[in-house]
Amino acid sequence: MKDIPDKLHTVKWFHGFVCDVYGRIRTLSFPLETLLNEGEKGIGIDGSSIKGFADIEDSDILGIPEMDKVIPLPETTEVLIPLRTYKDDGGPLLTDPRNVAYRTEKTLMDYGFSVKIRPEMEFFVFRSDEDPLNVRNISGPQYFLPPSEDEMAEYRKDLAEHLIEAEIPVRYQHHENAYGQMEIELIPAEGVVRTGDFILAHKYISKLLAKKYGLRVTYMPKPIPTEAGSGMHMHIYLEKDGGNAFYDPDDRYGLSQTARYFIGGILEHVRGFTAITNPTVNSYKRIAGGLEAPAYIAWGARNRSALLRVPAGKGNPDIEIRSPDPSANPYLAESVIIHAGLDGIKRKIEPPEPVEDNIYRMSASKRRKSGVKTLPMNLKEAVEEMKSDEVIKRALGPIYDVFVSLKEEEWARFIGNTSPWEIERYFDV
């Protein structure tokens, strides 16, 4: 393989990675010799063994390592390296979520834009022998818990330092609201693909490091029924001609008309893409569970009770969409959000007036009068909404049918399962 950077010649193991439809990282590890001999033409992969990629009767795919997107793993002579997947006829594998993200970047270019995305990574950390359903109850506030009171502080700091050494830019880290809940917010990355790579690498490194500490990490949105769930809020803004296309200094909120149309598109399609941004049965325990969950379809300037808000910032505004959770496939979640916003720009969809009141405290009748609707309240409802949204179907391409089929099967298994709670509640009726 040509033009391998000198620094990679000391790497002992390259962990080539792809992302399955569920959003889980999958790795194939190989030494430098394999990269030199096979990297340029592509390393053969069994696509049928990666969920959603290919059927068993047509399963041969090729993975070409992307040398310019290597992520070094701290304290090792190993790296993560993304594999760009192709069919053996040379065409891109359209059921690879990462290729969906590449296609989204091409669509942005066609509109004359590029994108910056800043994800907030929320997750839970438990001791290895700890049951999430029976965690100890710690009284008092957990948000911004100082290191002197936070038994997970050393792990979180070490993780943030590992990420920085892996060239994943960290904005800050802190304890979140719930017991054992962490947040590491990243600095905005350039593009849909690179942001997705960083999200996957964050998950990979956080779990790898947790083993050394005798801990377990979960990106399950709602592992503790009585605590707040984890989100993966995404801050997004478009750039054009080197500047922030969302900025207008003369607007009350600093927003351009482009930004308002983008907001309009997201609010128009959010019910249609919720199955992607909140893709598990457990996702709806967070959405429907209260505790400041972003269930209400509205936008506001600084209003954290709205699903979409415009955080305070001088001269460089972004739009924060608060509904996604960390169980989402990052490449697909970013893609559907962006396609929804671009549809708003294309069709000039004006958003409703911003909501400045606390929506959580509104009565149901006042929400109705204000035109505030809710997100789908379970996975089945979300999938049905997605079926009727042509923009989201086009954004996903061939992966749409794969995703719907898998999620309908997941819902059927959930409904067909009898939980311990049901036995306890109904056995003696």
C-alpha positions in Angstrom: 0.0 0.0 0.0 1.4 3.3 -1.0 2.3 6.4 1.1 2.0 4.8 4.6 3.0 7.5 7.1 6.3 6.7 8.9 4.6 6.8 12.3 2.5 3.8 11.3 5.5 1.6 10.6 5.9 1.1 14.4 2.3 0.0 14.8 2.0 -3.7 15.7 -1.8 -4.1 15.4 -4.3 -2.3 13.2 -7.8 -2.8 14.4 -9.8 -2.3 11.3 -13.4 -1.3 12.2 -16.8 -1.2 10.7 -20.2 -0.3 12.3 -23.2 -2.7 12.0 -26.7 -1.4 11.6 -27.3 -1.5 15.4 -24.4 1.0 15.8 -22.0 -1.5 17.4 -18.3 -1.4 16.4 -16.9 -4.5 14.9 -13.1 -5.0 14.5 -10.7 -7.1 12.4 -7.1 -7.0 13.7 -4.2 -7.3 11.3 -0.4 -6.6 11.4 1.5 -4.1 9.2 2.4 -6.8 6.7 -1.3 -7.3 5.9 -1.8 -3.6 5.5 1.1 -3.4 3.0 0.1 -6.5 1.0 -3.7 -6.2 0.9 -4.7 -2.7 2.1 -4.8 -1.1 -1.3 -7.0 -3.7 -3.0 -9.1 -4.4 0.1 -9.2 -7.0 2.8 -11.9 -9.7 2.3 -14.7 -9.6 4.9 -17.7 -11.9 5.4 -20.5 -9.3 5.2 -23.2 -11.8 6.2 -21.6 -12.0 9.7 -22.1 -8.2 10.3 -25.7 -7.4 11.1 -27.4 -5.7 8.2 -24.5 -5.7 5.8 -25.2 -8.6 3.4 -27.0 -11.9 2.9 -25.2 -15.2 3.1 -25.6 -16.0 -0.6 -23.8 -12.7 -1.6 -21.6 -12.0 1.4 -18.1 -11.2 0.1 -17.2 -7.5 0.6 -13.9 -5.7 0.7 -12.7 -3.3 3.4 -10.1 -0.7 2.4 -8.3 0.9 5.4 -8.5 4.7 5.4 -5.0 5.8 6.3 -5.9 9.4 6.9 -8.5 8.5 9.6 -6.3 6.4 11.9 -7.1 6.8 15.7 -4.1 5.9 17.9 -4.8 3.9 21.0 -3.0 5.3 24.1 -0.4 3.3 25.9 -0.2 0.7 23.1 1.4 0.2 19.7 -2.1 -0.3 18.3 -4.5 1.9 16.3 -8.1 1.9 15.3 -8.5 2.3 11.5 -11.8 2.6 9.7 -12.5 0.3 6.7 -14.3 1.7 3.7 -16.4 -1.1 2.4 -17.1 -2.1 -1.2 -18.9 -4.9 -3.0 -16.5 -7.1 -5.1 -17.7 -5.3 -8.2 -16.1 -2.1 -6.9 -19.3 -0.3 -5.9 -19.7 1.0 -2.3 -21.6 -1.2 0.1 -24.8 0.7 0.5 -25.9 -1.1 3.6 -22.9 0.0 5.5 -24.0 2.9 7.8 -20.6 4.7 7.3 -21.3 4.8 3.6 -24.6 6.4 4.3 -22.7 9.1 6.2 -20.4 9.6 3.2 -23.4 10.0 0.9 -24.8 12.6 3.4 -21.6 14.5 3.1 -22.0 14.5 -0.7 -25.5 15.8 -0.4 -24.3 18.6 1.9 -21.7 19.5 -0.8 -24.4 19.6 -3.4 -26.2 22.2 -1.3 -22.9 24.1 -0.9 -22.5 23.3 2.8 -20.2 21.5 5.1 -21.1 20.6 8.7 -19.7 20.7 12.2 -21.1 18.4 14.8 -20.4 18.4 18.6 -21.8 15.3 20.4 -22.4 15.1 24.1 -21.5 11.6 25.2 -23.5 10.5 28.3 -23.1 7.0 29.7 -23.3 5.0 32.9 -20.4 3.4 34.8 -21.0 0.6 37.3 -18.7 -1.6 39.4 -18.3 -5.0 37.8 -20.4 -6.7 40.5 -23.1 -4.0 40.6 -26.7 -4.6 39.5 -28.2 -1.5 37.8 -31.6 -2.5 39.1 -30.3 -2.5 42.7 -27.8 0.3 42.9 -27.2 2.0 46.2 -29.2 5.2 46.7 -26.9 8.3 47.1 -28.9 11.3 48.4 -28.2 14.8 47.2 -27.5 16.3 43.7 -25.2 14.4 41.3 -24.7 17.0 38.6 -21.2 18.4 38.7 -20.4 16.1 41.6 -16.8 17.2 42.7 -14.0 14.7 42.4 -13.7 14.6 46.2 -17.1 13.0 46.4 -17.1 11.1 43.1 -15.6 7.6 43.2 -15.7 7.4 39.3 -13.8 10.7 38.9 -10.4 9.1 38.4 -11.7 6.8 35.7 -13.5 9.6 33.9 -10.4 11.9 34.0 -8.2 9.0 32.7 -10.7 8.3 29.9 -10.7 12.0 28.9 -6.9 11.9 28.8 -6.9 8.7 26.7 -9.3 10.3 24.2 -7.1 13.4 23.9 -4.1 11.2 23.3 -6.1 9.3 20.7 -6.6 12.7 18.9 -10.2 12.9 19.8 -10.8 16.5 20.9 -12.4 16.8 24.4 -14.3 20.0 25.4 -14.9 19.0 29.0 -15.9 16.1 31.3 -18.1 15.9 34.4 -20.5 13.8 36.5 -24.1 13.9 35.2 -27.4 13.9 37.0 -27.8 10.2 37.8 -25.9 7.8 40.0 -22.8 6.6 38.1 -23.7 8.8 35.0 -20.9 10.5 33.1 -20.6 13.1 30.4 -17.7 13.8 28.1 -18.5 16.5 25.5 -16.3 16.6 22.4 -15.1 19.6 20.4 -16.9 20.0 17.1 -15.6 17.6 14.4 -15.5 18.3 10.7 -18.1 16.2 8.9 -20.6 13.4 9.4 -18.1 10.5 8.9 -15.4 11.8 11.3 -17.9 12.6 14.1 -19.3 9.1 13.8 -15.8 7.7 14.0 -15.1 9.6 17.1 -18.3 8.5 18.8 -17.5 4.8 18.1 -13.9 5.3 19.3 -15.2 6.9 22.5 -17.3 3.9 23.2 -14.5 1.5 22.4 -11.9 3.3 24.5 -14.3 3.8 27.4 -15.1 0.1 27.6 -11.4 -0.9 27.2 -10.3 1.3 30.0 -13.2 0.3 32.3 -11.8 -3.3 32.4 -8.6 -2.0 34.0 -10.6 -0.3 36.7 -12.9 -3.3 37.4 -15.8 -1.3 36.0 -18.6 -1.8 33.4 -19.7 0.9 30.9 -23.1 1.0 29.3 -24.6 3.3 26.6 -28.0 1.9 27.3 -30.3 5.0 27.6 -32.1 4.0 30.8 -30.4 1.3 32.8 -31.7 2.6 36.2 -35.5 2.9 36.2 -35.6 5.6 38.9 -32.8 7.8 37.5 -32.5 10.1 34.5 -31.5 8.5 31.2 -28.5 9.1 29.0 -28.8 11.3 25.9 -26.5 12.0 23.0 -27.3 15.6 22.4 -25.9 16.8 19.1 -24.9 20.4 18.4 -24.9 21.1 14.7 -24.2 24.0 12.4 -23.6 24.4 8.7 -20.7 26.2 7.2 -20.6 28.0 3.8 -17.7 29.8 2.3 -15.7 29.4 5.5 -18.3 31.0 7.8 -21.2 29.8 10.0 -24.3 29.6 7.7 -26.5 29.7 10.8 -25.4 33.2 12.0 -27.1 36.5 11.5 -26.0 39.3 13.9 -29.2 41.2 13.3 -31.6 38.4 14.4 -32.9 38.3 17.9 -31.4 34.9 18.5 -28.4 35.4 16.1 -30.0 32.9 13.7 -29.9 33.2 9.9 -32.9 32.3 7.7 -31.0 29.2 6.7 -30.9 28.1 10.4 -34.6 28.7 10.8 -35.4 26.6 7.8 -33.1 23.9 9.1 -35.0 24.0 12.4 -38.3 23.8 10.5 -37.1 20.7 8.7 -36.0 18.9 11.8 -39.3 19.6 13.6 -41.2 18.5 10.5 -39.4 15.1 10.3 -38.4 14.4 13.9 -41.2 11.9 14.4 -40.1 10.2 11.2 -36.5 9.8 12.3 -36.9 9.0 16.0 -36.6 5.3 15.3 -33.1 6.0 14.1 -32.0 8.4 16.9 -33.8 6.4 19.6 -33.6 2.8 18.2 -34.2 0.5 21.1 -37.1 -0.5 23.3 -35.2 1.0 26.2 -34.9 4.3 24.4 -38.5 5.1 25.2 -38.1 4.5 28.9 -36.0 7.6 28.7 -38.3 9.6 26.4 -41.6 8.7 28.2 -40.1 8.6 31.7 -40.1 12.3 32.6 -37.0 13.6 34.5 -36.4 16.3 31.9 -36.6 13.9 28.9 -36.8 15.7 25.6 -40.3 14.4 24.6 -41.9 17.6 23.4 -41.5 18.8 19.7 -40.7 22.4 20.0 -37.8 24.8 19.9 -36.6 27.6 22.1 -33.6 29.9 22.4 -32.1 28.7 25.7 -35.0 26.4 26.7 -33.8 23.0 27.9 -37.4 21.8 28.1 -37.7 21.9 24.3 -36.5 19.2 22.0 -34.4 21.6 20.0 -32.7 24.7 21.3 -30.2 27.4 20.4 -27.6 27.6 23.2 -26.1 30.9 24.2 -23.1 31.8 22.0 -21.8 35.0 20.5 -21.3 34.9 16.7 -21.1 31.2 16.3 -24.6 29.7 17.0 -25.4 26.0 16.7 -28.6 24.0 17.0 -28.8 21.5 19.8 -31.1 18.5 19.2 -31.7 16.8 22.5 -33.6 13.7 21.6 -30.9 11.3 20.3 -29.5 8.8 22.7 -26.2 6.9 22.8 -27.7 3.6 21.6 -28.1 5.2 18.2 -26.0 4.3 15.2 -24.0 7.6 15.0 -23.7 7.6 11.2 -27.4 7.0 10.7 -28.5 9.4 13.4 -26.4 12.3 12.0 -27.5 11.5 8.5 -31.2 11.6 9.1 -31.0 14.8 11.2 -29.0 16.6 8.4 -31.3 15.4 5.6 -34.3 16.6 7.6 -32.7 20.0 8.1 -31.7 20.2 4.4 -35.3 19.4 3.4 -36.3 22.4 5.5 -33.9 24.6 3.6 -35.0 23.2 0.3 -38.7 23.6 1.0 -38.3 26.8 3.0 -40.1 25.3 6.0 -40.7 28.1 8.6 -40.6 26.8 12.2 -43.3 27.7 14.6 -42.7 30.5 17.1 -40.1 29.5 19.8 -41.4 28.3 23.1 -39.9 30.2 26.0 -42.0 28.7 28.8 -41.0 25.5 30.7 -42.9 22.9 28.7 -42.6 20.3 31.5 -44.8 22.6 33.6 -47.4 23.2 30.9 -50.8 21.6 31.1 -51.8 19.2 28.3 -54.4 21.7 27.1 -51.8 24.5 27.0 -49.4 22.3 25.0 -52.2 21.6 22.5 -53.0 25.3 22.2 -49.3 26.0 21.6 -49.1 23.3 18.9 -46.5 21.3 20.9 -46.7 17.6 19.9 -44.8 14.7 21.4 -42.3 12.2 20.1 -43.3 8.6 19.5 -43.7 6.9 22.9 -42.5 3.4 21.9 -40.3 1.7 19.2 -43.3 0.4 17.3 -44.9 3.8 17.0 -41.5 5.3 15.9 -41.0 2.7 13.2 -44.5 3.3 11.8 -43.8 7.0 11.7 -40.6 6.3 9.8 -42.5 4.3 7.2 -44.5 7.3 6.2 -41.5 9.7 5.9 -40.1 9.7 2.3 -37.2 12.1 3.2 -35.9 9.7 5.8 -36.3 6.7 3.5 -34.3 8.4 0.8 -31.6 9.5 3.4 -31.1 5.9 4.4 -31.3 4.2 1.0 -31.1 0.4 0.9 -30.4 0.3 4.7 -33.9 1.5 5.3 -35.5 -1.9 4.6 -32.9 -3.7 6.6 -33.4 -1.4 9.6 -37.2 -1.7 9.6 -37.1 -5.4 9.4 -34.7 -5.7 12.3 -36.7 -3.3 14.5 -40.0 -5.0 13.7 -38.4 -8.3 14.8 -37.0 -6.6 17.9 -40.5 -5.3 18.9 -42.1 -8.6 18.3 -39.6 -10.3 20.6 -40.1 -7.7 23.2 -43.9 -8.0 23.1 -43.6 -11.8 23.2 -41.4 -11.7 26.3 -42.8 -12.1 29.8 -40.8 -9.9 32.2 -40.2 -10.6 36.0 -42.3 -7.5 36.7 -45.3 -9.1 35.0 -44.9 -12.3 36.9 -44.7 -10.5 40.2 -47.6 -8.2 39.3 -50.1 -10.6 37.7 -49.2 -14.2 38.7 -51.9 -14.3 41.5 -54.7 -12.6 39.6 
